[in-house]
Amino acid sequence: MTHRSSIAAAWLLGIGTVIAVHYRAQSPAYMSIHRWMADHAIPQSVRNFDSLLWYTAAALLGAAFASRAVRRSISEILCMNTSRRGWAKMVLLALMPMVAGGAVLGLYRAGESIDLATAAQAILKGVVRAPWSEELLFRGLLVAVPAACLTRSGRRVWMHAIPAALLFGLTHVTWTRSGIVDGWPNLLVTFIGGLWYAWLLVRWRSIWAPMALHAGMNLGWLLASASGGAGGGVDGKPASRRHHRHRLDMDPSQLPRHALTPVRKNERRTPCIHRPGNFVTRNTNVRKSVSPYVRTEFS
């Protein structure tokens, strides 16, 4: 493969993986697998690791394509092995105030009522799964792979880092107009964070620098009992009313039944006039509809 085709393949893999992970809960087969695992007492933290597998596979596949063009190893392309030192000290100094402050604030809010099992699951999700999968995809696949193909030319690398940071921010909000409007603090903060992580990758030539910083920042938010993402929200209250509906880390087995019924071509959903929040389906073949969301049967 050529350098340009390697970059194009990386972006196709990245965008396709984000879309697939975002809408995977609308697949009946996927939902049935998750419900089967839930019935067999497989923990939610383990069931939701499928997004990590998707992101990791996409990053490794994109780096494998690029390795043929640049004739370098996959780990070198993804900046997994670096000779530059000092990034660990930088990350430690940057995270100490946030982690320490988050711990103090979390103890002040929670008092002695701390559920260790719930805390362990949250740490596994926010400190292990999210930094690993997101940094591999948004910084490894979408920044490091183009940088390797472009011989790390400064301005041209940022032509990929900026849209990668925007895509990273979009994964933290609901993909609707109201979701983006309500979740703009999350979008803005995660976009800026994505740029910062990309700068760390370019500066230190190491994927471990942004990954460690990402994990530490998530740990600080968790210790402070903050929710709703980087845009705010505390004590379990989401920053937006609709923010929780299509989050990538939701347990698909807990989604409502209407998620199993995709919208058909000759079907569209519009709000009811008499009752806000309900939806009806305008379709000549509709026999039955269930409020508040539509479940239709066709003849």
Secondary structure, 3 states (H helix, E strand, C coil): CCHHHHHHHHHHHHHHHHHHHHHHHHCHHHHHHHHHHHHCCCCHHHHCCHHHHHHHHHHHHHHHHHHHHHCCCHHHHCCCCCCCCCHHHHHHHHHHHHHHHHHHHHHHHHCCCCCHHHHHHHHHHHHHHHHHHHHHHHHHHHHHHHHHHCCCCHHHHHHHHHHHHHHHHHCCCCCCHHHHHHCHHHHHHHHHHHHHHHHHHHHHCCCHHHHHHHHHHHHHHHHCCECCHHHCCECCCCCCCCCCCCCCCCCHHHCCHHHHCCCCCCCCEEECCCCCCCEEECCCCCCCCCCCCCCCCCC
